[in-house]
Amino acid sequence: MATTANPTRDDFAAMLEQTLGGTDSFEGHVVKGTVTAIENDLAVIDVGLKSEGRVPLREFAAPGQKADLKVGDEVEVYVDRVENVNGEAMLSRDRARREAAWDKLETEFAESSRVEGVIFGRVKGGFTVDLNGAVAFLPGSQVDIRPVRDVTPLMDMPQPFQILKMDRKRGNIVVSRRAVLEETRAEQRSGLIQSLAEGQVIEGVVKNITDYGAFVDLGGIDGLLHVTDLSYKRVGHPSEMLGIGDTVKVQIIRINRDTQRISLGMKQLESDPWEGASAKYPVGAKLNGRVTNITEYGAFVELEAGIEGLVHVSEMSWTKKNVHPGKIVSTSQEVEVVILEVDEEKRRISLGLKQAQANPWEAFAEKHPVGSTVEGEVKNATEFGLFVGLDGDVDGMVHMSDIAWGISGEDALNLHRKGETVQAIVLDIDAEKERISLGMKQLERGAPAVGGAPAAAGGKVNKGAIVTVTVLEVRDAGLEVQAGEDGATGFIKRTDLGRDRDEQRPERFQVGQKFDAMVSGFDRSKKPTFSIKAMQIAEEKQAVQQYGSSDSGASLGDILGEALKARETKQ
Protein backbone atom coordinates (compact mmCIF):
# COMPACT_ATOMS: atom_id res chain seq x y z
CA MET A 1 0.00 0.00 0.00
CA ALA A 2 1.34 3.40 -0.88
CA THR A 3 2.07 5.86 1.85
CA THR A 4 3.06 9.48 1.91
CA ALA A 5 6.51 8.47 3.01
CA ASN A 6 6.86 5.92 0.24
CA PRO A 7 4.95 7.10 -2.87
CA THR A 8 4.54 4.71 -5.79
CA ARG A 9 5.45 5.45 -9.45
CA ASP A 10 1.84 6.30 -10.20
CA ASP A 11 1.73 8.65 -7.24
CA PHE A 12 4.84 10.36 -8.52
CA ALA A 13 3.34 10.72 -12.01
CA ALA A 14 0.17 12.16 -10.58
CA MET A 15 2.11 14.69 -8.52
CA LEU A 16 4.23 15.62 -11.56
CA GLU A 17 1.19 16.10 -13.74
CA GLN A 18 -0.39 18.23 -11.05
CA THR A 19 2.77 20.30 -10.76
CA LEU A 20 3.24 20.79 -14.54
CA GLY A 21 -0.37 21.17 -15.30
CA GLY A 22 -0.52 18.11 -17.55
CA THR A 23 1.85 16.84 -20.24
CA ASP A 24 -0.49 17.92 -23.02
CA SER A 25 0.80 21.46 -22.62
CA PHE A 26 4.28 20.23 -23.65
CA GLU A 27 3.59 18.27 -26.82
CA GLY A 28 3.68 20.36 -29.97
CA HIS A 29 5.28 23.33 -28.26
CA VAL A 30 8.69 24.91 -28.03
CA VAL A 31 10.08 24.80 -24.48
CA LYS A 32 13.34 25.68 -22.83
CA GLY A 33 15.67 22.99 -21.55
CA THR A 34 19.15 22.55 -20.07
CA VAL A 35 21.98 20.50 -21.54
CA THR A 36 22.82 17.92 -18.87
CA ALA A 37 25.31 15.84 -20.85
CA ILE A 38 26.91 15.35 -24.25
CA GLU A 39 27.19 11.74 -25.35
CA ASN A 40 29.08 11.14 -28.58
CA ASP A 41 27.05 13.11 -31.20
CA LEU A 42 23.98 13.56 -28.97
CA ALA A 43 23.04 16.22 -26.46
CA VAL A 44 21.03 15.14 -23.37
CA ILE A 45 18.48 17.81 -22.51
CA ASP A 46 16.24 18.16 -19.47
CA VAL A 47 13.02 20.06 -20.16
CA GLY A 48 11.38 19.18 -16.76
CA LEU A 49 9.57 16.05 -17.88
CA LYS A 50 9.71 12.56 -16.39
CA SER A 51 12.76 11.80 -18.45
CA GLU A 52 15.30 13.63 -20.50
CA GLY A 53 15.50 13.70 -24.29
CA ARG A 54 18.36 13.30 -26.72
CA VAL A 55 18.97 15.61 -29.72
CA PRO A 56 21.68 15.16 -32.41
CA LEU A 57 24.43 17.78 -32.10
CA ARG A 58 24.16 18.62 -35.82
CA GLU A 59 20.80 20.23 -35.11
CA PHE A 60 22.59 22.85 -33.03
CA ALA A 61 25.11 23.67 -35.75
CA ALA A 62 24.80 26.13 -38.61
CA PRO A 63 25.18 24.65 -42.14
CA GLY A 64 28.78 23.75 -42.78
CA GLN A 65 29.85 24.44 -39.16
CA LYS A 66 30.29 22.47 -35.90
CA ALA A 67 27.91 22.76 -32.96
CA ASP A 68 29.07 25.13 -30.22
CA LEU A 69 27.32 23.49 -27.26
CA LYS A 70 28.36 22.58 -23.73
CA VAL A 71 26.82 21.17 -20.54
CA GLY A 72 24.71 23.74 -18.70
CA ASP A 73 23.67 25.66 -21.85
CA GLU A 74 20.04 26.59 -22.01
CA VAL A 75 18.41 25.81 -25.35
CA GLU A 76 14.99 25.83 -26.94
CA VAL A 77 13.64 22.57 -28.31
CA TYR A 78 10.40 21.34 -29.74
CA VAL A 79 8.57 18.60 -27.80
CA ASP A 80 7.29 16.13 -30.32
CA ARG A 81 6.23 13.54 -27.71
CA VAL A 82 6.50 13.57 -23.92
CA GLU A 83 7.47 9.90 -23.81
CA ASN A 84 8.35 7.29 -26.40
CA VAL A 85 8.48 3.49 -26.04
CA ASN A 86 11.78 3.84 -24.20
CA GLY A 87 10.29 6.29 -21.76
CA GLU A 88 12.35 9.21 -23.17
CA ALA A 89 11.10 12.59 -24.32
CA MET A 90 11.11 13.10 -28.13
CA LEU A 91 12.82 16.47 -28.65
CA SER A 92 13.93 18.39 -31.78
CA ARG A 93 16.13 21.43 -32.05
CA ASP A 94 15.47 21.73 -35.81
CA ARG A 95 11.73 21.75 -35.27
CA ALA A 96 12.10 24.36 -32.56
CA ARG A 97 14.18 26.58 -34.80
CA ARG A 98 11.75 26.02 -37.65
CA GLU A 99 8.73 27.03 -35.64
CA ALA A 100 10.47 30.08 -34.28
CA ALA A 101 11.75 30.94 -37.73
CA TRP A 102 8.29 30.66 -39.31
CA ASP A 103 6.85 33.03 -36.73
CA LYS A 104 9.57 35.57 -37.46
CA LEU A 105 9.43 35.05 -41.25
CA GLU A 106 5.70 35.64 -41.38
CA THR A 107 6.20 39.01 -39.72
CA GLU A 108 9.09 39.93 -42.05
CA PHE A 109 7.13 38.76 -45.12
CA ALA A 110 4.23 40.97 -44.14
CA GLU A 111 6.61 43.91 -43.80
CA SER A 112 8.49 43.03 -47.09
CA SER A 113 11.70 42.98 -45.07
CA ARG A 114 14.86 41.21 -46.15
CA VAL A 115 15.78 38.00 -44.34
CA GLU A 116 19.14 36.39 -43.83
CA GLY A 117 19.82 32.87 -44.97
CA VAL A 118 22.42 30.39 -46.15
CA ILE A 119 22.42 28.43 -49.42
CA PHE A 120 23.24 24.87 -48.38
CA GLY A 121 22.02 22.47 -51.05
CA ARG A 122 21.01 21.89 -54.67
CA VAL A 123 17.63 20.66 -55.84
CA LYS A 124 15.95 20.40 -59.21
CA GLY A 125 15.48 23.86 -60.65
CA GLY A 126 17.36 25.70 -57.92
CA PHE A 127 18.81 25.59 -54.41
CA THR A 128 17.76 25.16 -50.77
CA VAL A 129 18.25 28.01 -48.30
CA ASP A 130 18.32 27.79 -44.50
CA LEU A 131 16.45 30.78 -43.06
CA ASN A 132 17.58 30.20 -39.49
CA GLY A 133 15.68 26.95 -39.25
CA ALA A 134 13.09 27.22 -42.00
CA VAL A 135 14.04 25.74 -45.36
CA ALA A 136 13.23 27.84 -48.44
CA PHE A 137 13.52 27.27 -52.18
CA LEU A 138 15.74 29.56 -54.29
CA PRO A 139 14.95 29.23 -58.05
CA GLY A 140 17.99 29.24 -60.33
CA SER A 141 16.72 32.37 -62.08
CA GLN A 142 16.65 34.24 -58.78
CA VAL A 143 20.28 33.66 -57.79
CA ASP A 144 21.75 36.70 -59.54
CA ILE A 145 20.90 39.46 -61.97
CA ARG A 146 22.70 37.57 -64.72
CA PRO A 147 23.03 33.79 -65.08
CA VAL A 148 25.63 32.32 -62.74
CA ARG A 149 27.54 29.26 -63.93
CA ASP A 150 29.09 28.33 -60.57
CA VAL A 151 27.17 28.94 -57.33
CA THR A 152 29.78 27.25 -55.13
CA PRO A 153 31.29 30.56 -53.87
CA LEU A 154 27.81 31.63 -52.69
CA MET A 155 27.05 28.51 -50.66
CA ASP A 156 27.34 28.23 -46.85
CA MET A 157 27.65 32.01 -46.62
CA PRO A 158 25.08 34.16 -44.78
CA GLN A 159 23.49 36.70 -47.15
CA PRO A 160 20.21 38.61 -47.53
CA PHE A 161 17.17 37.30 -49.40
CA GLN A 162 13.72 38.58 -50.28
CA ILE A 163 10.70 36.33 -49.59
CA LEU A 164 8.59 36.06 -52.75
CA LYS A 165 6.00 33.55 -51.55
CA MET A 166 5.16 31.84 -48.26
CA ASP A 167 2.66 29.08 -47.31
CA ARG A 168 3.00 27.77 -43.73
CA LYS A 169 0.42 25.01 -44.11
CA ARG A 170 2.32 23.49 -46.99
CA GLY A 171 5.69 24.41 -45.54
CA ASN A 172 6.55 26.29 -48.76
CA ILE A 173 8.82 29.35 -48.90
CA VAL A 174 10.28 30.86 -52.11
CA VAL A 175 13.06 33.44 -51.83
CA SER A 176 15.09 35.60 -54.21
CA ARG A 177 18.64 36.83 -54.01
CA ARG A 178 18.28 38.66 -57.32
CA ALA A 179 15.58 40.98 -55.99
CA VAL A 180 17.93 42.12 -53.22
CA LEU A 181 20.77 42.70 -55.71
CA GLU A 182 18.52 44.67 -58.07
CA GLU A 183 17.24 46.84 -55.25
CA THR A 184 20.75 47.46 -53.96
CA ARG A 185 21.98 48.09 -57.46
CA ALA A 186 19.17 50.54 -58.15
CA GLU A 187 20.12 52.48 -55.04
CA GLN A 188 23.77 52.49 -56.09
CA ARG A 189 22.91 53.42 -59.68
CA SER A 190 20.75 56.31 -58.57
CA GLY A 191 23.56 57.72 -56.48
CA LEU A 192 26.33 56.99 -58.99
CA ILE A 193 24.49 58.31 -62.02
CA GLN A 194 24.18 61.70 -60.34
CA SER A 195 27.96 61.90 -60.13
CA LEU A 196 28.51 61.21 -63.83
CA ALA A 197 28.41 63.69 -66.71
CA GLU A 198 28.39 63.44 -70.50
CA GLY A 199 31.87 63.79 -71.93
CA GLN A 200 33.50 62.47 -68.76
CA VAL A 201 36.34 59.96 -69.20
CA ILE A 202 36.20 57.07 -66.75
CA GLU A 203 37.65 53.59 -66.28
CA GLY A 204 35.50 50.49 -66.11
CA VAL A 205 35.63 46.69 -66.26
CA VAL A 206 34.12 44.67 -69.10
CA LYS A 207 31.41 42.48 -67.56
CA ASN A 208 29.71 41.00 -70.60
CA ILE A 209 30.18 40.88 -74.38
CA THR A 210 27.38 40.55 -76.93
CA ASP A 211 27.17 40.71 -80.72
CA TYR A 212 26.22 44.39 -80.59
CA GLY A 213 28.65 45.63 -77.94
CA ALA A 214 30.01 45.23 -74.42
CA PHE A 215 28.66 46.08 -70.96
CA VAL A 216 31.15 47.93 -68.81
CA ASP A 217 30.86 48.15 -65.01
CA LEU A 218 31.56 51.73 -63.95
CA GLY A 219 31.61 50.89 -60.27
CA GLY A 220 28.07 49.82 -59.53
CA ILE A 221 26.37 50.87 -62.72
CA ASP A 222 26.75 49.40 -66.21
CA GLY A 223 27.17 51.31 -69.43
CA LEU A 224 26.81 50.01 -72.98
CA LEU A 225 29.82 50.30 -75.25
CA HIS A 226 28.28 49.79 -78.69
CA VAL A 227 30.34 48.02 -81.34
CA THR A 228 30.21 51.12 -83.58
CA ASP A 229 31.83 53.18 -80.82
CA LEU A 230 34.72 50.79 -80.20
CA SER A 231 36.95 52.10 -82.96
CA TYR A 232 36.90 54.17 -86.14
CA LYS A 233 37.98 51.07 -88.03
CA ARG A 234 35.51 48.32 -88.89
CA VAL A 235 35.00 45.84 -86.00
CA GLY A 236 33.26 42.59 -86.86
CA HIS A 237 32.64 41.50 -83.26
CA PRO A 238 33.45 43.23 -79.91
CA SER A 239 35.47 40.18 -78.84
CA GLU A 240 38.07 41.18 -81.45
CA MET A 241 39.05 44.08 -79.19
CA LEU A 242 37.74 43.24 -75.71
CA GLY A 243 37.69 40.38 -73.23
CA ILE A 244 35.59 39.89 -70.09
CA GLY A 245 37.46 41.32 -67.12
CA ASP A 246 39.44 43.85 -69.17
CA THR A 247 39.88 47.30 -67.66
CA VAL A 248 39.09 49.93 -70.29
CA LYS A 249 39.07 53.71 -70.47
CA VAL A 250 35.84 55.05 -71.95
CA GLN A 251 34.07 58.33 -72.50
CA ILE A 252 30.46 58.88 -71.46
CA ILE A 253 28.56 59.79 -74.64
CA ARG A 254 24.97 59.98 -73.37
CA ILE A 255 23.16 59.63 -70.03
CA ASN A 256 19.43 58.98 -69.81
CA ARG A 257 18.63 59.69 -66.19
CA ASP A 258 15.03 58.52 -66.57
CA THR A 259 15.95 55.03 -67.76
CA GLN A 260 19.39 55.16 -66.08
CA ARG A 261 21.04 54.06 -69.30
CA ILE A 262 24.56 55.13 -70.15
CA SER A 263 26.16 55.03 -73.61
CA LEU A 264 29.92 54.75 -73.74
CA GLY A 265 32.58 55.17 -76.41
CA MET A 266 36.24 54.30 -76.90
CA LYS A 267 36.88 55.71 -80.36
CA GLN A 268 35.98 59.17 -79.05
CA LEU A 269 39.29 59.12 -77.18
CA GLU A 270 41.19 58.72 -80.47
CA SER A 271 41.89 61.31 -83.15
CA ASP A 272 39.24 61.34 -85.89
CA PRO A 273 40.82 60.00 -89.11
CA TRP A 274 38.15 61.77 -91.18
CA GLU A 275 39.48 65.21 -90.29
CA GLY A 276 41.19 66.54 -93.40
CA ALA A 277 40.14 63.52 -95.46
CA SER A 278 39.50 65.69 -98.54
CA ALA A 279 43.11 66.85 -98.53
CA LYS A 280 44.50 63.39 -97.82
CA TYR A 281 42.44 61.76 -100.56
CA PRO A 282 42.13 64.08 -103.58
CA VAL A 283 39.81 63.08 -106.40
CA GLY A 284 41.69 61.12 -109.03
CA ALA A 285 44.36 59.81 -106.65
CA LYS A 286 45.27 56.15 -107.10
CA LEU A 287 46.08 54.10 -103.99
CA ASN A 288 45.90 50.63 -102.44
CA GLY A 289 43.36 49.36 -99.94
CA ARG A 290 41.95 46.19 -98.39
CA VAL A 291 38.46 44.82 -99.03
CA THR A 292 36.64 44.63 -95.67
CA ASN A 293 33.06 43.88 -96.63
CA ILE A 294 31.11 42.81 -99.71
CA THR A 295 27.42 43.59 -100.29
CA GLU A 296 24.93 43.28 -103.13
CA TYR A 297 25.60 46.86 -104.22
CA GLY A 298 29.40 46.95 -103.97
CA ALA A 299 32.47 46.42 -101.81
CA PHE A 300 33.96 48.44 -98.95
CA VAL A 301 37.68 49.09 -99.11
CA GLU A 302 39.71 50.23 -96.09
CA LEU A 303 42.16 52.97 -97.04
CA GLU A 304 43.50 53.36 -93.49
CA ALA A 305 42.34 52.47 -89.99
CA GLY A 306 38.96 54.15 -89.61
CA ILE A 307 38.45 55.22 -93.22
CA GLU A 308 36.59 53.07 -95.70
CA GLY A 309 35.32 53.86 -99.16
CA LEU A 310 32.64 52.19 -101.25
CA VAL A 311 33.32 50.77 -104.69
CA HIS A 312 29.86 50.69 -106.24
CA VAL A 313 29.12 47.64 -108.37
CA SER A 314 28.96 49.90 -111.44
CA GLU A 315 32.57 51.00 -110.81
CA MET A 316 34.05 47.55 -110.34
CA SER A 317 34.73 46.34 -113.86
CA TRP A 318 34.78 47.76 -117.37
CA THR A 319 33.39 44.61 -118.92
CA LYS A 320 31.63 42.57 -116.23
CA LYS A 321 28.14 44.02 -115.96
CA ASN A 322 25.34 42.88 -113.62
CA VAL A 323 27.73 40.60 -111.72
CA HIS A 324 27.76 40.18 -107.93
CA PRO A 325 30.74 42.04 -106.42
CA GLY A 326 31.83 38.82 -104.70
CA LYS A 327 32.70 37.38 -108.11
CA ILE A 328 35.11 40.25 -108.79
CA VAL A 329 36.81 40.76 -105.40
CA SER A 330 37.07 38.83 -102.14
CA THR A 331 37.27 39.86 -98.48
CA SER A 332 40.78 40.84 -97.29
CA GLN A 333 41.97 41.18 -100.88
CA GLU A 334 44.41 44.02 -101.56
CA VAL A 335 43.17 46.15 -104.46
CA GLU A 336 44.16 49.33 -106.28
CA VAL A 337 41.44 51.97 -106.44
CA VAL A 338 40.93 55.55 -107.61
CA ILE A 339 39.25 58.29 -105.54
CA LEU A 340 36.06 59.40 -107.32
CA GLU A 341 34.39 61.58 -104.68
CA VAL A 342 34.93 62.59 -101.03
CA ASP A 343 32.17 63.84 -98.70
CA GLU A 344 33.96 64.63 -95.46
CA GLU A 345 30.80 65.78 -93.70
CA LYS A 346 28.87 62.58 -94.42
CA ARG A 347 32.06 60.48 -93.99
CA ARG A 348 31.73 58.93 -97.42
CA ILE A 349 34.31 58.19 -100.08
CA SER A 350 33.36 56.85 -103.50
CA LEU A 351 36.00 54.65 -105.09
CA GLY A 352 36.53 53.18 -108.52
CA LEU A 353 38.15 49.83 -109.15
CA LYS A 354 37.92 49.82 -112.93
CA GLN A 355 39.39 53.34 -113.15
CA ALA A 356 42.68 51.96 -111.85
CA GLN A 357 42.87 49.81 -114.97
CA ALA A 358 43.18 50.75 -118.63
CA ASN A 359 39.94 51.39 -120.48
CA PRO A 360 39.67 48.27 -122.68
CA TRP A 361 37.83 50.18 -125.42
CA GLU A 362 40.62 52.75 -125.64
CA ALA A 363 43.21 49.96 -125.63
CA PHE A 364 41.27 48.15 -128.38
CA ALA A 365 41.11 51.32 -130.49
CA GLU A 366 44.88 51.72 -130.30
CA LYS A 367 45.50 48.11 -131.30
CA HIS A 368 42.65 47.78 -133.82
CA PRO A 369 41.86 51.10 -135.54
CA VAL A 370 38.84 51.59 -137.79
CA GLY A 371 39.27 49.54 -140.98
CA SER A 372 41.32 46.77 -139.39
CA THR A 373 40.22 43.14 -139.53
CA VAL A 374 39.45 41.26 -136.29
CA GLU A 375 38.37 37.76 -135.38
CA GLY A 376 36.19 36.62 -132.54
CA GLU A 377 33.54 34.25 -131.24
CA VAL A 378 29.84 35.01 -131.58
CA LYS A 379 28.78 35.55 -127.96
CA ASN A 380 25.13 36.25 -128.60
CA ALA A 381 22.69 36.62 -131.48
CA THR A 382 19.89 39.14 -131.05
CA GLU A 383 17.03 40.28 -133.24
CA PHE A 384 19.11 43.19 -134.52
CA GLY A 385 22.60 41.72 -134.86
CA LEU A 386 25.49 39.65 -133.56
CA PHE A 387 27.73 40.32 -130.54
CA VAL A 388 31.30 39.16 -131.11
CA GLY A 389 33.90 38.70 -128.35
CA LEU A 390 37.11 40.64 -129.05
CA ASP A 391 40.54 41.24 -127.52
CA GLY A 392 40.53 42.82 -124.06
CA ASP A 393 37.32 41.06 -123.03
CA VAL A 394 35.17 43.57 -124.97
CA ASP A 395 32.34 42.88 -127.39
CA GLY A 396 31.66 44.31 -130.80
CA MET A 397 28.31 44.35 -132.54
CA VAL A 398 27.63 43.43 -136.18
CA HIS A 399 24.33 44.98 -137.19
CA MET A 400 22.20 42.63 -139.26
CA SER A 401 22.52 45.01 -142.24
CA ASP A 402 26.31 44.56 -142.12
CA ILE A 403 26.36 40.74 -142.10
CA ALA A 404 26.02 39.93 -145.82
CA TRP A 405 25.22 41.49 -149.20
CA GLY A 406 22.18 40.69 -151.30
CA ILE A 407 19.94 39.18 -148.57
CA SER A 408 17.72 40.58 -145.86
CA GLY A 409 19.04 41.22 -142.35
CA GLU A 410 16.80 38.48 -140.92
CA ASP A 411 18.16 35.93 -143.37
CA ALA A 412 21.72 37.07 -142.67
CA LEU A 413 21.21 36.51 -138.93
CA ASN A 414 20.20 32.91 -139.59
CA LEU A 415 23.57 32.25 -141.21
CA HIS A 416 25.45 32.42 -137.91
CA ARG A 417 25.16 30.75 -134.50
CA LYS A 418 26.44 31.36 -130.99
CA GLY A 419 29.98 30.00 -130.50
CA GLU A 420 30.94 30.39 -134.15
CA THR A 421 34.24 32.13 -134.94
CA VAL A 422 33.87 34.95 -137.46
CA GLN A 423 35.95 37.70 -139.05
CA ALA A 424 34.84 41.31 -139.33
CA ILE A 425 36.09 44.81 -140.07
CA VAL A 426 36.08 47.52 -137.40
CA LEU A 427 33.61 50.18 -138.61
CA ASP A 428 33.51 52.50 -135.59
CA ILE A 429 34.74 52.73 -131.98
CA ASP A 430 33.11 54.89 -129.28
CA ALA A 431 35.20 54.40 -126.13
CA GLU A 432 33.07 56.78 -124.07
CA LYS A 433 29.86 54.86 -124.80
CA GLU A 434 31.76 51.55 -124.74
CA ARG A 435 30.63 50.56 -128.24
CA ILE A 436 32.40 48.87 -131.14
CA SER A 437 30.65 48.55 -134.50
CA LEU A 438 31.74 45.73 -136.81
CA GLY A 439 30.96 44.70 -140.36
CA MET A 440 31.23 41.27 -141.94
CA LYS A 441 29.93 41.88 -145.45
CA GLN A 442 32.62 44.49 -145.96
CA LEU A 443 35.11 41.62 -146.19
CA GLU A 444 33.36 40.17 -149.23
CA ARG A 445 35.03 40.50 -152.63
CA GLY A 446 34.22 43.81 -154.25
CA ALA A 447 32.78 45.31 -151.07
CA PRO A 448 33.23 49.09 -150.56
CA ALA A 449 36.32 50.19 -148.64
CA VAL A 450 35.63 51.17 -145.05
CA GLY A 451 36.05 54.88 -144.40
CA GLY A 452 35.97 55.96 -148.09
CA ALA A 453 34.30 55.44 -151.47
CA PRO A 454 34.09 51.95 -152.95
CA ALA A 455 37.14 50.61 -154.70
CA ALA A 456 36.86 49.84 -158.39
CA ALA A 457 39.22 48.56 -161.00
CA GLY A 458 41.88 51.06 -161.63
CA GLY A 459 41.29 53.06 -158.43
CA LYS A 460 38.56 54.58 -156.29
CA VAL A 461 35.02 55.15 -157.52
CA ASN A 462 33.55 58.55 -156.76
CA LYS A 463 30.00 59.74 -157.09
CA GLY A 464 29.38 61.01 -160.64
CA ALA A 465 32.17 58.93 -162.19
CA ILE A 466 31.49 56.99 -165.38
CA VAL A 467 32.65 53.37 -165.04
CA THR A 468 32.37 50.20 -167.06
CA VAL A 469 30.26 47.59 -165.33
CA THR A 470 29.61 43.91 -165.94
CA VAL A 471 26.17 42.35 -165.45
CA LEU A 472 26.28 39.76 -162.67
CA GLU A 473 22.55 39.03 -162.36
CA VAL A 474 19.36 40.08 -164.14
CA ARG A 475 16.37 40.68 -161.88
CA ASP A 476 12.90 42.08 -162.39
CA ALA A 477 13.84 45.07 -160.23
CA GLY A 478 17.07 45.76 -162.08
CA LEU A 479 20.62 44.57 -162.57
CA GLU A 480 23.33 43.42 -160.12
CA VAL A 481 26.60 44.67 -161.64
CA GLN A 482 30.29 44.91 -160.82
CA ALA A 483 32.57 47.81 -161.63
CA GLY A 484 35.67 46.68 -163.56
CA GLU A 485 37.16 43.25 -163.06
CA ASP A 486 37.54 43.21 -159.27
CA GLY A 487 35.67 46.34 -158.29
CA ALA A 488 32.72 47.00 -156.06
CA THR A 489 29.39 45.37 -156.74
CA GLY A 490 26.29 47.50 -156.97
CA PHE A 491 22.77 47.69 -158.31
CA ILE A 492 21.03 49.50 -161.18
CA LYS A 493 17.34 49.96 -160.59
CA ARG A 494 14.92 49.31 -163.42
CA THR A 495 14.09 53.00 -163.75
CA ASP A 496 17.80 53.83 -164.11
CA LEU A 497 18.37 51.51 -167.11
CA GLY A 498 17.53 54.33 -169.58
CA ARG A 499 15.57 57.49 -170.17
CA ASP A 500 12.95 55.86 -172.38
CA ARG A 501 10.50 53.25 -171.09
CA ASP A 502 11.61 50.78 -173.79
CA GLU A 503 15.15 51.01 -172.42
CA GLN A 504 13.98 50.26 -168.85
CA ARG A 505 13.61 46.54 -169.48
CA PRO A 506 16.12 44.36 -167.53
CA GLU A 507 15.54 41.44 -169.93
CA ARG A 508 17.34 43.31 -172.74
CA PHE A 509 20.60 42.73 -170.83
CA GLN A 510 22.51 39.50 -170.42
CA VAL A 511 24.84 38.18 -167.70
CA GLY A 512 28.42 39.07 -168.61
CA GLN A 513 27.39 42.01 -170.78
CA LYS A 514 29.49 45.15 -170.25
CA PHE A 515 28.42 48.76 -170.62
CA ASP A 516 29.09 52.19 -169.13
CA ALA A 517 27.11 53.68 -166.24
CA MET A 518 27.40 56.55 -163.82
CA VAL A 519 28.00 56.14 -160.08
CA SER A 520 24.81 57.80 -158.81
CA GLY A 521 25.51 57.35 -155.08
CA PHE A 522 25.99 54.90 -152.21
CA ASP A 523 23.43 53.09 -150.08
CA ARG A 524 23.40 52.96 -146.24
CA SER A 525 26.06 50.25 -146.22
CA LYS A 526 28.29 52.28 -148.62
CA LYS A 527 27.54 49.97 -151.53
CA PRO A 528 27.58 51.95 -154.85
CA THR A 529 24.48 52.46 -156.98
CA PHE A 530 24.76 52.91 -160.78
CA SER A 531 22.56 54.61 -163.38
CA ILE A 532 22.54 54.58 -167.21
CA LYS A 533 19.78 57.19 -167.20
CA ALA A 534 21.86 59.62 -165.14
CA MET A 535 24.80 59.10 -167.47
CA GLN A 536 22.64 59.87 -170.52
CA ILE A 537 21.29 63.06 -168.96
CA ALA A 538 24.77 64.17 -167.97
CA GLU A 539 26.12 63.52 -171.48
CA GLU A 540 23.24 65.47 -173.00
CA LYS A 541 23.96 68.48 -170.86
CA GLN A 542 27.65 68.30 -171.65
CA ALA A 543 26.96 68.02 -175.40
CA VAL A 544 24.65 71.00 -175.38
CA GLN A 545 27.28 73.08 -173.62
CA GLN A 546 30.04 71.94 -175.97
CA TYR A 547 28.30 71.89 -179.36
CA GLY A 548 25.67 74.59 -178.86
CA SER A 549 22.01 74.67 -178.02
CA SER A 550 19.10 73.73 -180.25
CA ASP A 551 18.65 77.44 -181.06
CA SER A 552 21.72 77.26 -183.34
CA GLY A 553 19.72 75.22 -185.87
CA ALA A 554 21.33 71.86 -184.99
CA SER A 555 18.97 69.07 -183.90
CA LEU A 556 19.38 67.27 -180.56
CA GLY A 557 20.21 64.11 -182.54
CA ASP A 558 23.02 65.94 -184.35
CA ILE A 559 24.42 67.23 -181.06
CA LEU A 560 24.37 63.78 -179.43
CA GLY A 561 25.86 62.24 -182.52
CA GLU A 562 28.79 64.62 -182.39
CA ALA A 563 29.24 63.92 -178.67
CA LEU A 564 29.31 60.15 -179.22
CA LYS A 565 31.84 60.48 -182.04
CA ALA A 566 34.03 62.66 -179.82
CA ARG A 567 33.92 60.09 -176.97
CA GLU A 568 34.74 57.20 -179.33
CA THR A 569 37.66 59.17 -180.80
CA LYS A 570 38.90 59.90 -177.26
CA GLN A 571 38.71 56.26 -176.36
ABEGO torsion letter per residue (X at the ends): XBBAABBBAAAAAAAAAAAAGEAAAABGBBBBBBBABBBEABBBBBAGBABBBBBBAAAABBBGBBBBBBBGBBBBBBBABABBAAGBBBBBAAAAAAAAAAAAAAAAAAAGBBBBBBBABBBBGEBBBBBGGBBBBBBAAAABABBBABAAAABGBBBBBBBABBBAAAGBBBBBAAAAAAAAAAAAAAAAAAABBBGBBBBBBBABBBAAEBBBBAGGBBBBBBAAAABABBBABAAAABBBGBBBBBBBABBBAAAGBBBBBAAAABBBAABGAAAABBBGBBBBBBBABBBAAEBBBBABBGBBBBBBAAAABAABBGBBAAAABBBGBBBBBBBABBBAAAGBBBBBAAAABBBAAAAAAAABBBGBBBBBBBABBBAAEBBBBBBGGBBBBBBAAAABBGBBAAAAAAABBBGBBBBBBBABBBAAAGBBBBBAAAABBGBBBBGBBBBBBGEBBBBGBBBBBBBABBBAAEBBBBBEAABBBBBBBAAAAEABAAAABAAABBBGBBBBBBBAEBBAAGBBBBBAAAAAAAAAAAAAAAAEBAAAGBBAAAAAAAAAAAAAAAX
